[in-house]
Structure formats: structure tokens, C-alpha cells
Amino acid sequence: MIASTLTAADYRYLSELVETHSGICVEDGKQYLFEARLASVVRQHGHANINQLVNQLRASVTGAIHREAVEAMTTQETSFFRDGHPFEALRKVILPELIARRSQARRLTIWSAASSTGQEPYSLAILLREHFPSLAHWDVKIIATDLCESVLGRARTGRYNRAEAARGLSAPLLARYFQEDADGFLLREEVRRTVEFRQFNLAGPWGSLPEFDLILLRNVLIYFGPAAKRRVLEKTRGYLKPDGYLLLGAAETTLHVDEAYEVVHLERSSFYRIAPPRPLNRAAR
Ligand SMILES: C[S@@+](CC[C@H](N)C(=O)[O-])C[C@H]1O[C@@H](n2cnc3c(N)ncnc32)[C@H](O)[C@@H]1O
């Protein structure tokens, strides 16, 4: 193994930079992770090694190069209908329930809060078209956000190579919702336009967002430190309708992080909603 050239001070500097601007917590002893992930930023800025990059970062006011370094530390792993079961639960239970509850207003607002290259919000858009055709006459919004402009750019194109398309999409879904060409598959325009992509930093100030019926916040808090995790879950409650649902990644939970949620187990997956207020404990009064 090649010894890292990062000094302890530079390591601390990079860790703090990344955590402050994204919430992502890089544990001690992960020098190799910085070296590997920042290699492309080192090259793009004409540096010979990571030390020169750190010197440039330290010497300049926070700007584009700092953003590039932070973005390079994110993990973009995703796939269509990732993990399967949560989408089954959405199809069988959550969406029918929400649709029944919203039948007067005929409005449904959904947030994919760390949408990466778009497979997650597009899976939702496809699910709605496949199984809930009556929603064609509703006001349905799917807002998809991510920290990284680069993945948002890719997501907006709706273009996927063969390997990406094969991860989670059946042949009939591919045939119905994508156009095939030499490079892979392009999601049909009418489905693409049902998702609105925006840049949004979960670890920054939360600006103008509507209240949501359903929030997908999957496979992102796993990278955050405990305080950032708690802050995001607390803020998320403020944007979730009282009877709305939150879905986290399979390895994530609100338990012991934010006890104001209650868990609902469905189809081998866990959804969360805001817990009803607890009755006053007479003995404690
Ligand atoms: C592993 S992907 C998860 C994608 C999708 N939710 C899924 O489960 O398949 C994590 C995504 O979180 C994004 N991310 C990381 N930190 C973020 C932050 N502070 N605010 C918003 N998005 C962030 C990354 O850019 C990346 O696209």
C-alpha cells in the first residue's frame, strides 16, 4: 500500500471542508479515500499531487474549486427501483392511501431528496404512470434535488447506458418508457418532464420547498455525522405533511436519531411518519 502524503493537518482541513459543506463525515484513517476521490480534481487543476491541491484550497476564498472537491467526495451509487421492496410498498399501500386521502384536492407532491443521476425520481414517475393512470388528471409534482450539479445535469438528460438501464428496469418497462439508440436508452420526454431537478444542499439553509406527501431521503444520511443526520431529519419533519411518509435507505433509520418519527413496517421495508403527540404522563405532572 502506498503511504499517504497527506499531513494530519491537511487531513483535518479536508475533513472539515467536506463536512461543513455537505454533512458528509469522513472518518479518521481514510487518507486513501481523499487520495482516490480527489485524484481527478488534482489532475484537472494541473497539480502534481494532493498536497498542492490542498495548498490551493487553503489559499483561496471558498469557491468553485472547493465545491469541486466536496462534490468529488460524494457517492453517486443508485439504480432504478433500488431495493425493490420499498417500491412494492409504495404501489400496494402508501400511494393508494395517499391518493384516497387527497382525492378532493387531487394534488400529490413528492421529493426525492438526494436523487443522484435520476434513477430514483424516474422510478417513481414510471411507477405512477404504470399503476395509477388516474393521476394523469391530478396536479402531481416530483421534485428531485441533489448537492452535485454534475449528477443533476446527467439526470436531466434522462439518458442511461445499457448497464444502468439493466439495473432495475424490466424489458417491458424499457420498451414502454425508453427510446433505444446506439448509446443506450433515453427516457421518453413526457416522463422526463414530470420530474423537476434542482440543486439543493441538505446541509445548507433550506429555502423554498413545498410541504410533501412523500419524501425519499435514501442512502445519503448514511454518509453524514450524527449531528448533521439529526438536523436533516428534524428539518425534514417541517416539510412533511402530518399524514405524509418518509422513506430512508435500507441501512438508515430515525430510531435513536429523531424520536419524533414513528416507524411503519410494510413489504419488508420501513417507512416513517410523524408520531402523534404523546399523552401527558399524569405521574410526571
Ligand atoms: C448514494 S446516492 C443515493 C441516490 C438515491 N437516493 C438512491 O438511494 O439510490 C447519494 C446522493 O446524495 C448526494 N448528496 C450527498 N451529500 C448531499 C447533501 N449535503 N445534499 C444533497 N445531496 C447530497 C450525492 O451527491 C449523491 O448523489
The ligand as an SDF file (V2000), in Angstrom:
LIG
                    3D

 27 29  0  0  0  0  0  0  0  0999 V2000
  -25.6880    7.1080   -2.8440 C   0  0  0  0  0  0  0  0  0  0  0  0
  -26.5420    8.3720   -3.7000 S   0  0  0  0  0  0  0  0  0  0  0  0
  -28.2190    7.9310   -3.3680 C   0  0  0  0  0  0  0  0  0  0  0  0
  -29.1030    8.1130   -4.5600 C   0  0  0  0  0  0  0  0  0  0  0  0
  -30.5360    7.6360   -4.3660 C   0  0  0  0  0  0  0  0  0  0  0  0
  -31.1840    8.3600   -3.3260 N   0  0  0  0  0  0  0  0  0  0  0  0
  -30.5620    6.1610   -4.0760 C   0  0  0  0  0  0  0  0  0  0  0  0
  -30.8310    5.7660   -2.9470 O   0  0  0  0  0  0  0  0  0  0  0  0
  -30.3280    5.3720   -4.9920 O   0  0  0  0  0  0  0  0  0  0  0  0
  -26.2490    9.7510   -2.5980 C   0  0  0  0  0  0  0  0  0  0  0  0
  -26.5140   11.1010   -3.2310 C   0  0  0  0  0  0  0  0  0  0  0  0
  -26.5400   12.0710   -2.1850 O   0  0  0  0  0  0  0  0  0  0  0  0
  -25.9910   13.2620   -2.6810 C   0  0  0  0  0  0  0  0  0  0  0  0
  -25.5840   14.1130   -1.5550 N   0  0  0  0  0  0  0  0  0  0  0  0
  -24.5180   13.9810   -0.7370 C   0  0  0  0  0  0  0  0  0  0  0  0
  -24.4830   14.9750    0.1650 N   0  0  0  0  0  0  0  0  0  0  0  0
  -25.5560   15.7480   -0.0850 C   0  0  0  0  0  0  0  0  0  0  0  0
  -26.0700   16.9410    0.5050 C   0  0  0  0  0  0  0  0  0  0  0  0
  -25.4510   17.5300    1.5290 N   0  0  0  0  0  0  0  0  0  0  0  0
  -27.1980   17.4790   -0.0150 N   0  0  0  0  0  0  0  0  0  0  0  0
  -27.8340   16.8850   -1.0580 C   0  0  0  0  0  0  0  0  0  0  0  0
  -27.3940   15.7760   -1.6610 N   0  0  0  0  0  0  0  0  0  0  0  0
  -26.2670   15.2050   -1.1790 C   0  0  0  0  0  0  0  0  0  0  0  0
  -24.8340   12.7950   -3.5500 C   0  0  0  0  0  0  0  0  0  0  0  0
  -24.4430   13.7780   -4.4670 O   0  0  0  0  0  0  0  0  0  0  0  0
  -25.4160   11.5540   -4.2020 C   0  0  0  0  0  0  0  0  0  0  0  0
  -25.9640   11.8470   -5.4570 O   0  0  0  0  0  0  0  0  0  0  0  0
  1  2  1  0
  2  3  1  0
  2 10  1  0
  3  4  1  0
  4  5  1  0
  5  6  1  0
  5  7  1  0
  7  8  2  0
  7  9  1  0
 10 11  1  0
 11 12  1  0
 11 26  1  0
 12 13  1  0
 13 14  1  0
 13 24  1  0
 14 15  1  0
 14 23  1  0
 15 16  2  0
 16 17  1  0
 17 18  1  0
 17 23  2  0
 18 19  1  0
 18 20  2  0
 20 21  1  0
 21 22  2  0
 22 23  1  0
 24 25  1  0
 24 26  1  0
 26 27  1  0
M  CHG  2   2   1   9  -1
M  END
$$$$
